[in-house]
């Protein structure tokens, strides 16, 4: 039944040779990899206004020069990441660039930051999308957490079906969102040009504002830079593109940057001209749409597509997280399970891990993840800074043709990224201080995992100086619970191995049972030695393991190995297992960590 449900939800397994069919063209890649960056248009301008409103509404004109600064940084990042795409066509983005050019620890800091950031991407995006839904339908407000968790489950299943299938479905809402915002911007600017919007709604640019400080403006700029989260996703996911992958990825990156610049600057301008102030109960985009169209079907179309893009922004995380996890796992910094492709040729363990951790984060913060946005943003600017600095080192070291121009582009990106990162730490330290704790812990964990894998490899290598254990013979111990077909099956198997000795062990709770079973055994299996153990405290495990330890100690002194052969019957239906005592599982669990004891199970399958 579980297999049928899996096939229904995920689809038929794909052959390894079908992996070429799971590559993305530019249109699908733009939708699936830019949804995070484009969705930030829905909250990036609002983050600027939330800082400026602490002075007064007159200060809103500062949002225009701040937006110009954000777009300038966006342009620098687009050009920088375009160079990364061509320099590292196999993907990996900031992690690979930093590790190769700056060293192991900078690479791990970049990789760890991005892993956490992609988890935050899913949690923040889905929560923001849920807020947009409940803004239009206030009655659903009390069910935010449940709605958000269900949306994460839906997106997780969609991604488990394969990147091509998810991209085909998700492309429509992404492009509908772009269309909705273009309509909003065109109609809004037309209304302004025809004089339908009063110029008295906003303060003219350059109006003196008391209380505005450089610190406050830098804080507003840093908040606006949250709109740049997700721009690195394309450089991480180059292997998902159709050939020529680097060229297609670079074109998709520039298209994303252009769209983001137009939509972000347009929303900032309309919010300024309309005199929109941020409200707790309604988003800035909702207010602009309401002022432009009223609460009609166009308004609900804009709100609906905004909610969809905010939810589907999570898909950028699902596209980039598994590939980054693959690169880290390939280098032995995280579990090797992240290198395994699932039935649909995606890295399904990474997809499932991302979904589960995102749901836990949503539940922990009760769907109110606004306070995570600064943490989310600073988590991006750390790898931004490291990757641009890594490219600086690469150009200085290699000096390829035109390296001065390349160096200048990456220097600009590195300088601005570092500046924004420091602004975040200085102006929002109370919200981002956790980075200084969890990031070193993550890097420490990476090193511990790498040490473990290297230690295991050392011990498993046949060239190791450790001599192989020489075995003279084998002693088989068979725990028995009665005279049954299960035990008979196990005894026949034990005899077929031609061991030096077979010992059957029976644990009795009553003296009479012990004596009676010994008599029956002597008649049934006279050629197999039986040892009966009395358990004073009705425990099978304790006396059995004590006996096995005693035999193992004596056997190892003589060069013999002990094998514990556990009989186990397997019910025809899996749910029948809960009706039976699972003693065999407990015995196996206890014995697996005995250094010199071999544990094996002999199954006996029931027919009805």
C-alpha positions in Angstrom: 0.0 0.0 0.0 2.8 2.4 0.9 4.4 1.7 -2.4 1.2 2.6 -4.2 0.8 5.8 -2.3 4.4 6.7 -3.1 3.9 6.0 -6.8 0.7 8.2 -6.8 2.4 11.1 -5.1 5.8 11.0 -6.7 5.3 9.1 -10.0 7.1 6.1 -11.6 10.8 5.7 -11.1 13.0 7.1 -13.8 16.1 5.3 -15.3 19.5 6.9 -14.8 19.7 7.3 -18.6 16.7 9.7 -18.4 18.6 12.3 -16.5 19.0 14.5 -19.6 15.3 14.9 -19.7 15.4 16.4 -16.2 17.3 19.5 -17.4 15.7 23.0 -17.6 15.4 25.4 -20.5 15.9 29.1 -19.8 12.1 29.9 -19.4 11.5 27.1 -16.9 14.8 27.8 -15.1 13.9 31.5 -14.8 10.6 30.6 -13.1 12.0 27.9 -10.8 15.3 29.6 -9.8 14.2 33.3 -9.7 11.0 32.9 -7.7 12.8 33.7 -4.4 14.5 36.9 -5.8 11.3 38.1 -7.6 9.1 37.4 -4.6 11.3 39.7 -2.5 9.6 42.6 -4.4 6.6 41.9 -2.2 8.4 42.6 1.0 11.7 44.4 0.2 10.2 47.9 -0.4 8.1 47.4 2.8 11.3 46.7 4.8 12.7 50.1 3.8 9.5 51.9 4.8 9.3 50.1 8.1 12.6 51.8 9.1 11.8 55.2 7.6 8.4 55.4 9.3 10.1 55.4 12.7 11.0 59.1 11.9 7.9 60.3 10.0 6.0 59.8 6.7 7.9 62.8 5.3 11.0 60.6 5.3 9.5 58.3 2.8 11.2 60.2 -0.1 14.5 58.7 1.1 13.2 55.3 -0.2 14.0 56.5 -3.8 17.8 57.0 -3.4 17.9 53.9 -1.2 16.2 51.9 -4.0 18.8 53.3 -6.4 21.6 52.0 -4.1 19.9 48.6 -3.9 19.7 48.4 -7.7 23.3 49.4 -8.1 24.3 46.5 -5.7 22.1 44.2 -7.7 23.9 45.1 -10.9 27.3 44.5 -9.3 26.1 41.1 -8.0 24.6 40.1 -11.4 27.9 40.9 -13.2 29.9 39.1 -10.5 27.8 36.0 -10.4 27.9 35.9 -14.2 31.7 35.6 -14.0 31.3 32.9 -11.4 29.0 30.9 -13.7 31.6 30.9 -16.5 34.6 30.3 -14.1 32.8 27.4 -12.2 30.4 25.8 -14.8 29.8 22.7 -12.6 27.9 24.7 -10.0 28.5 25.0 -6.3 28.5 28.8 -6.2 29.8 30.5 -3.2 30.9 27.3 -1.5 33.1 26.0 -4.3 34.5 29.5 -5.1 35.4 30.3 -1.5 36.8 26.8 -0.7 39.0 26.8 -3.8 40.3 30.3 -3.5 40.2 31.3 0.2 40.6 27.9 1.9 38.6 25.2 3.6 37.0 27.2 6.5 35.8 30.2 4.4 34.3 27.6 2.0 32.5 25.9 4.9 31.3 29.2 6.3 29.8 30.1 2.9 28.3 26.6 2.5 26.9 26.5 6.0 25.4 30.0 5.6 23.7 29.0 2.4 22.3 25.7 3.8 20.7 27.7 6.7 19.6 30.4 4.4 17.7 28.0 2.1 15.9 26.5 5.1 15.0 30.1 6.1 14.0 30.8 2.5 11.3 28.1 2.6 10.1 29.1 6.1 10.0 32.8 5.4 8.5 32.6 1.9 5.7 30.2 2.8 4.9 32.2 6.0 4.8 35.4 3.9 2.6 33.8 1.3 0.3 32.6 4.0 0.1 36.1 5.3 -0.9 37.4 1.9 -3.7 34.7 1.7 -5.0 35.7 5.2 -4.8 39.4 4.3 -7.4 38.7 1.5 -9.4 36.3 3.7 -9.0 37.4 7.4 -11.1 34.5 8.7 -8.2 32.2 7.9 -5.7 34.2 10.1 -5.9 31.8 13.0 -4.9 28.8 10.8 -1.6 30.4 9.6 0.6 27.6 10.9 -1.5 24.7 9.5 -1.8 26.4 6.1 1.9 27.1 5.9 2.9 23.5 6.9 0.5 22.1 4.3 2.0 24.3 1.6 5.5 23.1 2.5 4.3 19.5 2.2 2.8 20.3 -1.2 5.9 21.9 -2.5 8.1 19.1 -1.1 6.0 16.4 -2.9 6.1 18.5 -6.1 9.9 18.6 -6.0 10.1 14.9 -5.3 8.4 14.4 -8.6 11.4 15.9 -10.4 12.7 19.3 -11.3 11.2 19.4 -14.8 7.7 18.5 -13.6 7.8 21.0 -10.8 9.2 23.7 -13.1 6.4 23.1 -15.6 3.8 23.6 -12.9 5.4 26.5 -11.1 6.3 28.5 -14.2 2.7 29.6 -14.6 2.2 31.4 -11.2 5.7 33.0 -11.5 5.0 34.6 -14.9 1.4 35.5 -13.8 3.0 37.4 -10.8 5.3 39.2 -13.2 2.3 40.0 -15.5 0.2 41.2 -12.5 2.9 43.5 -11.2 3.7 44.9 -14.7 -0.1 45.7 -15.0 0.0 47.4 -11.6 3.1 49.4 -12.5 1.8 50.5 -15.9 -1.6 51.5 -14.6 -0.2 53.2 -11.5 2.4 55.2 -13.5 -0.4 56.1 -16.1 -2.6 57.4 -13.3 0.3 59.5 -11.9 1.1 60.8 -15.4 -2.6 61.8 -16.1 -2.9 63.6 -12.7 -5.3 61.1 -11.1 -3.0 60.7 -8.1 -2.7 63.8 -6.0 1.0 65.0 -5.6 0.0 66.1 -2.0 0.1 62.4 -0.9 3.9 62.5 -0.6 6.6 64.9 0.4 8.8 66.2 -2.5 12.2 64.6 -2.9 14.7 66.7 -0.9 12.3 67.8 1.8 14.3 68.4 5.0 13.4 65.8 7.7 14.3 66.2 11.3 15.7 63.1 13.1 17.1 61.4 10.0 20.6 60.1 10.6 23.2 58.2 8.5 22.7 55.3 10.9 19.0 55.2 10.1 19.6 55.5 6.4 22.1 52.7 6.4 19.7 50.5 8.4 16.9 51.2 5.8 19.4 50.4 3.0 20.3 47.1 4.6 16.6 46.3 5.1 16.0 47.0 1.4 18.9 44.6 0.5 16.7 41.8 1.7 15.2 42.0 -1.8 18.5 40.6 -3.1 18.1 37.2 -1.4 18.1 34.4 -3.9 20.2 36.0 -6.6 23.0 33.4 -6.0 20.7 30.4 -6.6 21.4 30.2 -10.4 25.2 29.9 -9.9 24.5 27.0 -7.5 22.3 25.2 -9.8 24.1 25.3 -13.2 24.0 21.4 -13.5 20.2 21.7 -13.8 20.4 23.7 -17.1 20.3 22.2 -20.6 23.5 22.4 -22.6 25.3 24.7 -23.0 24.6 25.0 -19.3 26.9 28.0 -18.4 25.6 30.1 -21.3 22.0 29.4 -20.5 22.5 30.0 -16.8 24.2 33.4 -17.5 21.4 34.5 -19.7 18.8 33.4 -17.1 20.7 35.3 -14.4 20.7 38.6 -16.4 16.9 38.2 -17.2 16.3 37.7 -13.5 18.3 40.8 -12.6 16.5 42.9 -15.1 13.0 41.8 -14.0 14.0 42.3 -10.3 15.3 45.8 -10.9 12.2 46.9 -12.8 9.7 45.4 -10.4 11.5 46.6 -7.2 12.1 50.2 -8.4 8.5 50.4 -9.7 7.0 49.3 -6.4 9.2 51.7 -4.4 8.2 54.6 -6.7 4.5 53.8 -6.5 4.6 53.4 -2.7 6.4 56.8 -2.4 4.1 58.6 -4.8 0.9 57.2 -3.3 2.2 58.0 0.2 1.8 54.4 1.3 2.7 53.7 5.0 3.3 50.1 6.2 0.5 48.5 8.1 0.5 45.4 10.3 -2.7 44.1 8.8 -2.1 44.9 5.1 1.0 44.6 2.9 2.4 47.6 0.9 1.6 45.8 -2.4 -1.9 45.2 -1.3 -2.4 48.9 -0.4 -0.9 50.0 -3.8 -3.2 47.6 -5.7 -6.2 48.8 -3.7 -5.5 52.5 -4.4 -4.9 51.8 -8.1 -7.9 49.4 -8.9 -10.1 49.3 -5.8 -11.1 46.0 -4.3 -12.1 44.4 -7.6 -11.1 41.3 -9.5 -7.8 42.9 -10.6 -6.9 43.6 -7.0 -7.6 39.9 -6.1 -5.6 38.8 -9.1 -2.6 40.8 -7.9 -3.0 39.5 -4.3 -3.5 36.0 -5.5 -0.4 35.9 -7.7 1.6 37.7 -4.9 0.5 35.0 -2.4 1.5 32.3 -5.0 4.9 33.8 -5.7 5.7 34.2 -2.0 4.8 30.5 -1.4 6.6 29.3 -4.5 9.7 31.4 -3.7 10.4 28.4 -1.4 11.1 26.5 -4.6 14.3 28.3 -5.1 15.5 26.6 -1.9 14.3 23.2 -3.1 16.3 23.7 -6.4 19.6 25.0 -4.8 19.7 23.2 -1.4 20.0 19.6 -2.7 22.8 20.6 -5.1 24.7 22.5 -2.4 24.2 19.5 0.0 25.5 17.2 -2.7 28.7 19.2 -3.1 29.2 19.3 0.7 28.5 15.6 1.0 30.8 14.7 -1.9 33.5 16.5 0.0 32.5 14.4 3.1 31.4 17.4 5.2 27.8 16.2 5.6 26.1 12.8 5.5 26.7 10.8 2.3 23.0 10.2 1.9 22.7 13.7 0.3 24.7 12.4 -2.7 22.0 9.7 -3.6 19.5 10.4 -6.3 15.9 9.3 -5.7 13.3 7.6 -7.9 12.8 10.7 -10.0 16.6 11.5 -10.3 16.5 14.4 -7.9 18.5 14.4 -4.6 15.4 13.4 -2.6 17.1 13.2 0.8 18.0 16.9 0.5 14.5 17.8 -0.6 12.9 15.9 2.3 15.4 17.2 4.9 14.7 20.8 3.7 10.9 20.3 4.0 11.0 18.8 7.5 13.4 21.5 8.9 11.3 24.2 7.4 8.1 22.9 8.9 9.8 22.7 12.3 10.9 26.3 11.9 7.4 27.4 11.0 5.9 25.6 14.0 8.6 27.0 16.4 7.9 30.6 15.3 4.1 30.0 15.0 4.2 31.2 11.4 5.4 34.6 12.4 8.9 34.6 10.8 9.2 38.3 10.1 12.0 38.5 12.8 13.9 35.9 10.7 14.2 38.2 7.6 17.4 40.1 8.9 18.9 36.7 9.8 17.9 35.4 6.4 19.4 38.4 4.7 22.7 38.4 6.6 23.0 34.7 5.9 23.1 35.6 2.2 25.5 38.5 2.4 28.2 36.4 4.1 28.5 34.0 1.1 28.1 37.0 -1.3 31.2 38.6 0.3 33.2 35.4 0.5 32.4 34.4 -3.1 33.3 37.9 -4.5 36.5 37.9 -2.5 37.4 34.4 -3.7 37.0 35.6 -7.3 39.4 38.5 -6.5 42.0 36.1 -5.4 41.4 33.9 -8.5 41.9 36.8 -10.9 45.0 38.1 -9.1 46.5 34.6 -9.0 45.7 33.5 -12.6 45.7 36.9 -14.4 43.6 35.8 -17.5 42.8 38.0 -20.5 40.8 41.0 -19.4 41.4 40.3 -15.7 41.6 43.9 -14.7 37.9 44.4 -15.7 36.9 41.2 -14.0 38.8 42.2 -10.9 37.1 45.6 -10.8 33.6 44.0 -11.1 34.3 41.5 -8.3 36.0 44.1 -6.1 32.8 46.3 -6.4 30.6 43.3 -5.5 32.9 42.3 -2.6 33.1 45.8 -1.2 29.4 46.5 -1.3 28.5 43.0 0.0 30.9 43.4 2.9 29.5 46.9 3.6 25.9 45.7 3.7 26.9 42.7 5.9 28.5 45.0 8.4 25.5 47.3 8.3 23.3 44.4 9.2 25.6 43.4 12.1 25.8 47.0 13.4 22.3 48.1 12.9 20.4 44.9 13.6 22.8 43.1 16.0 19.9 42.2 18.3 18.3 40.2 15.5 21.4 38.6 13.8 23.7 37.9 16.7 22.7 34.2 16.5 24.8 33.9 13.3 27.9 34.3 15.4 27.0 31.2 17.4 25.4 28.8 15.0 27.8 29.4 12.1 30.9 28.3 14.0 29.0 25.3 15.4 28.0 24.3 11.9 31.6 24.6 10.7 32.8 22.6 13.7 30.1 19.9 12.8 31.4 19.8 9.2 34.9 19.1 10.4 33.8 16.4 12.8 31.9 14.7 10.1 34.9 14.9 7.7 37.2 13.5 10.5 34.7 10.6 11.0 34.6 9.7 7.3 38.4 9.8 7.0 38.7 7.7 10.1 36.3 5.1 8.7 38.1 5.1 5.4 41.4 4.5 7.1 40.1 1.6 9.0 38.3 0.0 6.0 41.3 0.3 3.6 42.9 -3.1 2.9 46.3 -1.5 2.8 46.0 -0.6 6.5 48.8 -1.9 8.8 46.2 -3.5 11.1 46.4 -7.3 10.7 43.3 -9.2 9.7 41.8 -11.4 12.4 42.6 -15.0 11.9 39.7 -17.4 12.8 40.3 -21.0 13.7 36.6 -22.0 13.9 33.1 -20.9 14.7 30.7 -21.3 17.7 27.0 -20.7 16.9 24.6 -19.7 19.7 20.9 -20.0 18.9 18.5 -18.3 21.4 15.3 -20.5 21.4 11.8 -19.7 22.8 10.2 -23.1 22.2 10.1 -26.1 19.9 8.6 -24.6 16.7 9.1 -24.6 12.9 11.0 -21.2 13.4 13.5 -22.8 15.7 13.7 -26.0 13.5 14.4 -23.8 10.4 17.2 -22.0 12.3 18.8 -25.2 13.6 18.9 -26.7 10.1 20.6 -23.6 8.8 23.1 -23.6 11.7 24.0 -27.2 11.0 24.5 -26.5 7.3 27.3 -24.1 8.2 29.4 -27.0 9.8 30.4 -25.0 12.9 32.7 -26.4 15.6 29.8 -26.2 18.1 26.1 -25.3 18.2 24.7 -24.1 21.5 20.9 -23.6 21.9 20.0 -21.2 24.8 16.7 -21.2 26.5 15.8 -18.5 29.1 13.2 -19.7 31.6 11.2 -17.6 34.2 10.1 -20.7 36.2 12.2 -23.7 37.4 9.5 -26.1 36.3 9.5 -24.7 32.7 13.3 -24.9 32.6 13.3 -28.6 33.5 10.3 -29.5 31.2 11.9 -27.7 28.2 15.2 -29.5 28.7 13.5 -32.9 28.6 11.6 -32.1 25.4 14.8 -30.7 23.8 16.8 -33.9 24.6 14.2 -35.9 22.7 13.8 -33.4 19.8 17.5 -32.3 19.1 19.7 -34.8 21.0 22.8 -33.8 19.0 22.6 -30.1 19.9 23.7 -28.9 23.3 21.1 -27.0 25.2 21.9 -24.4 27.9 19.0 -23.3 30.1 19.2 -20.0 32.0 17.0 -18.9 34.8 15.9 -15.3 34.9 15.0 -14.0 38.3 13.7 -10.7 37.0 11.8 -12.0 33.9 14.3 -10.5 31.5 15.5 -12.4 28.5 18.2 -9.9 27.4 20.3 -9.7 30.6 21.0 -13.5 31.2 21.3 -14.1 27.5 23.9 -11.4 26.8 25.8 -12.3 30.0 26.1 -15.9 28.7 27.1 -14.8 25.2 29.8 -12.5 26.7 31.2 -15.5 28.7 31.3 -17.8 25.7 32.8 -15.0 23.5 35.6 -14.4 26.1 36.6 -18.0 26.2 36.3 -18.5 22.4 38.4 -15.4 21.5 41.2 -16.7 23.7 41.3 -19.9 21.6 41.0 -18.0 18.3 37.3 -18.9 17.7 34.5 -16.5 16.7 31.0 -16.5 18.2 28.0 -16.2 15.9 24.6 -15.5 17.4 21.9 -16.9 15.1 18.5 -15.3 15.9 15.3 -17.1 14.7 12.5 -14.8 13.6 9.2 -15.3 12.0 7.9 -12.8 9.6 4.1 -12.3 9.5 2.4 -12.2 6.1 0.9 -8.7 6.7 3.1 -6.0 8.1 0.5 -4.7 10.6 0.6 -8.2 12.3 4.0 -7.3 13.7 2.5 -5.1 16.4 0.6 -8.1 17.8 3.8 -10.1 18.5 6.7 -9.8 21.0 9.7 -8.3 19.2 12.3 -10.1 21.3 14.5 -10.9 18.3 14.8 -7.2 17.4 15.8 -6.3 21.0 18.4 -9.1 21.1 19.9 -8.0 17.8 20.0 -4.3 18.9 21.9 -5.3 22.1 24.4 -7.5 20.4 25.3 -5.3 17.4 27.7 -3.3 19.5 29.5 -6.3 20.9 32.9 -6.0 19.3 33.6 -9.7 18.6 30.2 -11.2 18.2 28.6 -11.8 14.7 24.8 -11.4 14.7 22.6 -12.8 12.0 18.9 -13.4 11.6 17.2 -16.5 10.0 13.7 -15.4 8.9 10.8 -17.8 8.7 7.9 -16.4 6.6 4.4 -17.2 7.6 2.0 -18.1 4.8 -1.3 -16.8 6.3 
